[in-house]
Amino acid sequence: MAKVKASRHSDCENCGTCAGNEAIVAEVLNPVGAQRGQRVVIEIKEANMLRAAFVVYMLPLIAAVGGAFVATYFTDLHQVANPLWYQIGGGFAAFGLSIMYVRYYDRNAKTDDKMKPVIIRILS
């Protein structure tokens, strides 16, 4: 395990999620045995980034819409006269459950070595 100071990519400058415009310090795996002060190349698996982005951004949206549709199905099944509040409640409930899953996923991703960036090469 190593800590790497990485300059931000141009995409990061446009995002604005992280505070400041300085370089970031990331904890990475060090299978090549890089030493302090060396310049290195790090790699983040694209599949892991896509999976994390899907869980964080798309899953809550899909859950909210799905919760509203499930509520619609049950209100139609029980012939509820005004299903709007049930649909809103179903959407919020499913959204809340998905946010709980996002937090669970985030906690597990922090400790999972497969999700960590890896030093792949020493430059100098």
N, C-alpha and C positions, 0 to 999 in steps of 0.2 A: 504494500500500500504506500502511496506517495501523495503529496499535495503538490499540485501544479498551478502556477499562475498563468492563466490563458487570456490572451487579448480577445476582445469581442469581435465577432463576425459582423459584417454590415447588416445582416438581418436582425441581429440582437439590438443594434442601435435604433432600429425602427420600431421594435416591439414596445419598449418602455415598461415591461413588466418588472424588471429588476431595477433597484435603485442605483442611480449614478451611471456614469459612462466609463468608469475605470475597468481595468482587467478584473476578472473573477478568479477566485481560488477554488479549485475543484479537487476532490479526493478521487484518485484514480488507481487502478491496478498497475503494478510495475513488474511485469514478467521479464523485461529486458535488463533489469538491474540498473536503471538510471540513477545517477548520483546528484546531490544538491548542486545547483548552478548550471547543469547541462540543459541545453535546448532539446526538446523532444517533440515528437509528433504523437498526438493522441487521437484515438478513434472512438466514436460512439456508434454502436450498431444501429443502422437505420430502422430495422424491424422493431427494436425496442423503443425508439423515438416515436415511430408511427403508432405503436400500440398504446404508449403513454398518452399521446395526443388524442387518440380516439377515446380512451377512457375518460380523460379530463374534459374534453370539449363536446364530443358527440353523444356519449352515453347518457348524460343528464338530459339532453334535448330529446333523444329517442325515448327515454323513460317517461318524461313528462307527457309527450304525445301519446305514448302507449298507455299510460295511466288514464288519460282522458278517454281513450277508445275503450278500454276495459270498463270504465265507469259507464260509458254510453251503452255498452252491451248489457250490463247488469240492470241499468235503469229501463232499457227496452224490455228486458226479460221480466221485470217486475212491474211494468207499465206505470212508471213514475210520471206524474203529470208535468213537472218542471225539472228536467234533469241537469240544468246548467250548473247548479251548485255542486252536484255530485261529480260532474265532469271536472270542474275546477279542483275540487278536493282530491279526486283521483290523480289528476295531473300533479298537484303539489305533493301528494303522498309518494308517488313514484319518483318524483324529482328528489325528494328528501332521502329516500332509500338509495338512490343512485349516488348522492353526495356522500352518504355514509360509506358506500363501496369505494368511491374515489379516495376517501381518507384512508381506508383499509389498504387499498392498492398502493398509495403513496408511502405508507409506513413500511410495507413489505418491499417496495422498490428501493428504499433507502438502505436496506440491509442485504439485498440480493446482489451478489457479485456479478451476475449476468447483466445487470442493468447499469453497472458502473463503466465509465470510460476506461480505456486501456491504452497504456503507452505502447506504441508499436515500433518506434524507431528512435534512436538517439541521433540528433543532428550534429551536436558539438559538445 
